[in-house]
Amino acid sequence: MLSIIVDKKANAMSLSFTNILETDIEATMEHRFPSLNRLFDQKTPAILYPAGRLSRTAAVALQKRGTDVLGFGDRNATLWENLMDGLPVYSPQQIMEQYSTCSILVSTSIYDSEVCELFMNGGCQWVYPMPWLAHRLPDMFANREYKGALEAVANPRNHDAINHAYRLFADEESRRTFASKIEYLLTFEKRCLDEIYSRKQIYFDPEILQLSDQEVVLDGGAFNGDTLEMFLEISKGVFKEYHAFEPDSGSFALLQQKASVDPKRIFPVRCGLADQPGTLRFISTSAFDSQFAGEGQQGGESLRVISLDEYIIGRQPPTFLKLDIEGFEASALRGATNLIAKHQPVLAISAYHYPENLWEIPNLVHKLNPGYCLFTRHYTREIDDTVCYAIPRWRMKP
């Protein structure tokens, strides 16, 4: 469906969208995924897996539409003996042995492939993967990463920006990764992700960069200190400073504990990052998906945000900037305009929280400093964890 052609006039590679626009993508998907009619025929029971927030919300919406929701499934054995929202929680084995003819609705974008393969290999005939549900029933299975994905890539208005980003990458592996991810957003074919799944270390990929013993790291979206732990192991503790930004109170408490091993060099900061200082509403889950409230979202607490240009005043110049801040990466980059132009740190920026991030992030980095060499890699079998790297020429691996 997606092909690569050589643009001889520009002497560069480009993505060809001709075949895409001539193909009835929806009709193709209808043949690949289970029929949605089964969910609303009031004859076929459904089980949602796992028993998380998304499943519980979707169960209520499905029941209002007349779907017979039998319950939830989960691998957590402590849930099996309990009711959740008045519905039982089944083990995977129980589902495969007793309910293999039911509709199994996979309500997770993090473990979608693993869960689908488990039940399909276990004899379940009607397994609905997360991307299909998010695409066709977005009001019930709301997912930021999948929202409008197909439409964004198929929209001709985005094709110049997509092609521009593609041509920016410095190596063939990056171009292959980018093209396969674009194809995945159009087709939800998991082979597109399996073919580019890198087992290297996310953010500190040794194929792309080599850490020095003088690193001053700015870690945006430090969560519970998982990236900090990763860095300490890879660097063997040889670095200058590490500044870790995390707005979620629960995650920040864990981050503080891990930072306490070296308080003279590791500095946890409870705030968000944006293009300018101020306050924003923050929705805390004490999990990886805590985020600042978007337009129309309710609730949350008022929390301070700062710009990195403001933060580094009077501090050591940064050499490495990592951002994984739930869709606010572009805003944080704009708030780091001066430091990117002046200090040119290595950048490792998440480019997957919204479909457009895939091409908007590399284009923005290039606009902020065209002197970088750009790369991209993908680190899971799912839609998550695509990273755009920007490496100064003098730090390129030999």
C-alpha positions in Angstrom: 0.0 0.0 0.0 2.9 2.4 0.7 5.8 2.6 -1.7 9.0 4.5 -1.9 10.0 6.4 -5.1 13.1 8.4 -6.0 12.4 12.1 -6.6 15.2 12.6 -9.2 14.7 16.4 -9.4 15.3 16.8 -5.7 17.8 14.0 -5.7 16.1 12.7 -2.6 13.8 9.9 -1.4 10.1 10.7 -1.1 7.0 8.8 0.1 4.5 8.1 -2.6 0.9 8.4 -1.6 -0.6 7.6 -4.9 -1.6 4.0 -4.1 -2.9 5.0 -0.7 -5.3 7.6 -2.1 -6.6 5.2 -4.8 -7.2 2.4 -2.2 -10.4 2.0 -0.2 -8.6 1.7 3.1 -11.8 1.2 5.1 -13.0 -1.7 2.9 -9.6 -3.4 3.2 -9.8 -3.2 7.0 -13.3 -4.6 7.1 -11.9 -7.8 5.6 -9.0 -8.0 8.1 -10.8 -7.3 11.4 -13.8 -8.8 13.1 -17.2 -7.3 12.2 -18.5 -4.6 14.5 -22.0 -5.8 13.9 -21.4 -8.7 16.3 -20.9 -6.2 19.1 -24.4 -4.7 18.7 -26.5 -7.6 17.5 -27.7 -8.2 21.1 -26.9 -11.9 20.6 -23.2 -12.1 21.1 -21.7 -11.6 24.6 -18.5 -9.6 25.0 -15.5 -9.6 27.4 -13.2 -6.6 27.8 -9.5 -7.2 28.5 -7.7 -6.1 30.6 -9.8 -4.8 33.6 -8.4 -1.3 33.4 -9.9 2.2 33.2 -10.5 2.1 29.5 -12.3 -1.3 29.7 -14.5 -0.1 32.5 -15.5 3.1 30.7 -16.1 1.2 27.4 -18.3 -1.5 29.2 -20.8 1.2 30.3 -21.0 2.6 26.8 -21.4 -0.8 25.2 -24.2 -1.8 27.6 -26.1 1.4 26.8 -25.9 0.3 23.1 -27.3 -3.1 24.0 -24.2 -5.2 24.1 -24.2 -8.1 26.5 -21.0 -7.5 28.5 -20.2 -10.7 30.4 -17.3 -9.2 32.3 -13.6 -8.4 32.2 -10.5 -10.4 31.8 -7.1 -9.9 33.4 -4.0 -11.8 34.2 -3.9 -10.3 37.8 -5.0 -13.2 39.9 -6.1 -11.0 42.8 -8.9 -9.7 40.6 -10.4 -13.0 39.7 -12.5 -13.6 42.9 -14.0 -10.0 42.8 -16.7 -8.1 41.0 -15.7 -5.0 39.2 -18.6 -2.5 38.5 -20.9 -5.4 39.2 -19.2 -7.7 36.6 -16.9 -10.7 37.1 -13.2 -10.7 36.2 -12.1 -13.9 34.4 -8.6 -15.3 34.0 -7.2 -15.6 30.5 -7.4 -19.4 30.8 -11.1 -19.3 31.8 -11.9 -17.1 28.8 -10.2 -19.4 26.4 -11.7 -22.6 27.9 -15.3 -21.3 28.5 -15.9 -18.2 26.4 -13.9 -18.7 23.2 -17.0 -17.8 21.0 -17.5 -14.4 22.8 -16.2 -11.1 21.4 -12.9 -10.4 23.1 -12.3 -6.6 23.1 -8.6 -5.7 23.7 -8.6 -2.4 25.5 -4.9 -1.6 25.8 -2.5 0.0 23.4 0.6 -1.1 25.4 0.0 -4.9 25.3 -2.3 -5.2 22.3 -0.1 -7.6 20.3 0.6 -9.8 23.2 -3.1 -10.0 24.3 -4.4 -10.6 20.8 -1.9 -13.4 20.1 -2.7 -15.0 23.5 -6.4 -15.3 22.7 -6.1 -16.1 19.0 -3.6 -18.8 19.7 -5.9 -20.0 22.5 -8.8 -20.7 20.1 -10.8 -17.5 20.5 -12.4 -16.7 17.1 -13.4 -13.0 17.6 -10.6 -10.9 19.0 -10.9 -7.2 18.4 -7.5 -5.4 18.5 -7.2 -2.0 20.1 -6.4 0.0 16.9 -9.5 -1.3 15.2 -11.7 -0.4 18.2 -10.1 3.0 18.6 -10.6 3.8 14.9 -14.2 2.6 14.5 -15.5 3.3 18.0 -13.4 6.3 19.2 -16.1 7.5 21.6 -16.0 4.2 23.5 -12.3 3.3 23.1 -10.7 6.7 23.3 -7.0 6.6 22.6 -4.7 9.6 22.1 -2.1 7.8 20.0 -4.6 6.3 17.6 -7.0 9.3 17.4 -7.4 10.4 13.8 -4.3 8.5 12.8 -5.5 7.2 9.4 -7.1 10.4 8.6 -4.0 12.5 9.4 -1.7 10.4 7.1 -4.2 10.1 4.3 -4.9 13.8 4.3 -3.1 15.4 1.3 -2.6 18.6 3.3 -0.1 16.7 5.5 1.9 15.0 2.7 4.4 17.9 2.1 5.2 17.9 5.8 5.5 14.1 5.9 7.8 14.0 2.9 9.9 16.9 4.3 10.4 15.0 7.6 11.3 11.8 5.7 14.0 13.6 3.7 15.6 15.0 6.8 16.7 11.7 8.2 20.5 10.9 8.1 20.4 7.2 7.6 18.5 4.5 5.7 17.3 2.8 8.9 15.6 6.0 10.0 13.9 6.4 6.6 12.7 2.8 6.8 11.4 3.2 10.3 9.6 6.4 9.4 8.0 4.9 6.3 6.9 1.7 8.2 5.3 3.7 11.0 3.5 5.9 8.4 2.2 2.7 6.8 1.1 1.4 10.2 -0.9 4.5 10.9 -2.8 3.8 7.7 -3.3 0.1 7.9 -2.9 -1.0 11.5 -0.8 -3.9 10.1 1.3 -5.1 13.0 4.0 -6.4 10.7 4.9 -2.8 10.0 6.0 -2.4 13.6 7.5 -5.8 14.0 9.8 -5.1 11.1 11.2 -2.0 12.7 11.1 -3.0 16.4 14.5 -2.1 17.8 15.8 -4.0 20.9 18.4 -1.3 21.6 18.1 1.0 24.6 15.5 3.6 24.2 16.8 7.3 24.5 20.4 6.1 24.7 20.5 3.9 21.6 24.2 2.9 21.1 23.6 2.7 17.3 23.0 6.4 17.2 25.0 8.0 20.1 27.7 7.5 22.6 27.5 9.1 26.0 30.4 11.2 27.2 31.7 11.5 30.8 30.6 15.2 30.8 26.9 14.8 30.3 24.5 17.3 31.8 21.1 15.7 31.3 17.7 17.4 31.2 15.1 14.6 31.6 11.6 15.9 30.8 9.0 13.3 31.9 11.2 11.5 34.4 8.2 9.5 35.7 9.3 7.4 38.7 13.0 7.5 37.8 13.1 4.7 35.3 15.1 6.7 32.8 17.4 7.9 35.5 18.1 4.3 36.5 18.7 3.4 32.9 21.2 6.3 32.5 23.1 5.5 35.7 23.6 1.9 34.5 24.7 2.9 31.0 26.9 5.8 32.2 28.3 3.7 35.0 27.8 6.8 37.2 30.2 8.9 35.3 28.5 12.2 34.4 28.2 15.9 35.6 24.6 16.5 36.4 21.1 15.1 35.9 18.0 17.3 36.1 14.7 15.3 36.3 11.4 17.0 35.7 8.2 15.2 36.8 4.8 16.9 37.6 2.9 13.9 39.0 3.0 13.8 42.8 3.0 10.1 43.2 5.7 9.5 40.5 7.7 12.4 41.8 7.9 10.8 45.3 9.4 7.7 43.8 11.8 9.8 41.6 13.0 11.6 44.7 13.9 8.4 46.4 16.0 7.3 43.5 17.6 10.7 43.1 18.6 10.7 46.8 21.5 8.3 46.0 23.4 11.3 44.6 21.9 14.6 45.7 24.9 16.6 44.7 24.5 15.7 41.0 20.8 14.5 40.6 18.2 17.2 40.9 14.4 16.2 40.9 12.1 19.1 39.9 8.4 18.9 40.3 7.0 20.9 37.4 6.0 20.6 33.8 7.7 21.9 30.7 6.2 24.2 28.2 7.0 27.1 25.8 6.7 29.7 28.5 6.3 29.8 32.3 2.9 29.7 33.9 0.4 27.2 35.3 -1.7 24.5 33.6 -4.3 22.0 34.8 -2.7 18.6 35.4 -4.5 15.3 35.6 -2.6 12.9 37.8 -3.0 9.1 37.6 0.3 8.3 39.4 1.1 6.3 36.3 2.9 6.8 33.0 -0.1 8.4 31.4 -0.5 11.4 33.7 -0.8 14.5 31.6 -1.7 18.2 31.4 -5.4 18.6 30.6 -6.2 19.2 26.9 -9.0 21.2 25.5 -12.4 20.0 26.8 -10.8 17.8 29.6 -12.3 18.3 33.0 -10.6 18.1 36.5 -7.0 18.2 37.5 -4.9 20.5 39.7 -3.2 23.8 38.9 0.5 23.1 38.4 3.6 25.1 37.5 5.2 24.8 34.1 8.5 26.4 33.1 10.5 26.8 29.9 13.9 25.1 29.7 15.4 28.4 28.4 14.4 29.9 31.7 15.5 26.9 33.8 19.1 26.7 32.5 19.9 30.4 33.3 22.9 30.3 35.7 23.3 26.5 35.4 25.6 24.2 33.6 24.9 24.1 29.8 23.0 21.0 29.0 24.5 18.3 26.7 21.5 15.9 26.5 17.8 16.6 26.4 15.2 13.8 26.7 11.5 14.6 26.4 8.6 12.1 26.9 5.9 14.4 28.2 2.6 13.0 26.9 2.2 15.2 23.8 3.7 18.4 25.2 7.1 17.7 23.5 6.6 20.4 20.8 5.7 23.1 23.4 8.8 22.1 25.5 11.0 22.3 22.4 9.8 25.8 21.6 10.6 26.7 25.2 14.1 25.5 24.6 14.7 27.5 21.5 17.8 29.4 22.8 19.5 26.4 24.5 19.0 24.3 21.3 20.5 27.0 19.1 23.4 27.9 21.5 24.3 24.7 23.2 23.0 22.1 20.7 22.5 19.3 23.2 21.7 15.8 21.9 18.0 15.5 21.7 15.9 12.3 22.3 12.3 13.3 21.7 9.2 11.1 21.9 7.3 11.4 18.6 4.2 9.2 19.0 1.7 10.6 21.5 -0.3 12.1 18.7 -0.1 10.7 15.1 1.1 14.1 13.7 4.1 14.0 16.2 5.8 11.5 13.9 6.6 14.2 11.3 6.0 17.4 13.3 8.8 16.7 15.8 11.6 16.2 13.3 10.4 19.2 11.2 10.3 21.4 14.3 13.8 20.3 15.5 15.2 21.1 12.0 13.5 24.5 12.1 15.0 25.3 15.5 18.5 24.2 14.5 19.2 22.9 11.0 22.7 21.8 12.0 21.5 18.6 13.6 21.7 15.1 12.1 18.3 13.5 12.6 17.4 9.9 13.2 14.4 7.9 14.3 13.9 4.5 15.9 10.9 2.5 17.2 11.2 0.4 20.4 8.0 -1.6 20.9 5.6 -3.9 19.0 2.9 -1.3 19.6 2.2 2.3 18.5 4.2 3.7 21.5 7.9 4.5 21.8 8.9 6.1 18.6 11.8 8.5 19.3 13.3 11.2 17.2 17.0 11.8 17.8 19.0 15.0 16.9 22.8 14.6 17.1 25.3 17.5 16.7 27.7 16.7 13.9 30.7 16.7 16.3 29.0 14.1 18.4 28.2 11.7 15.6 29.6 8.2 16.1 32.6 7.5 13.8 
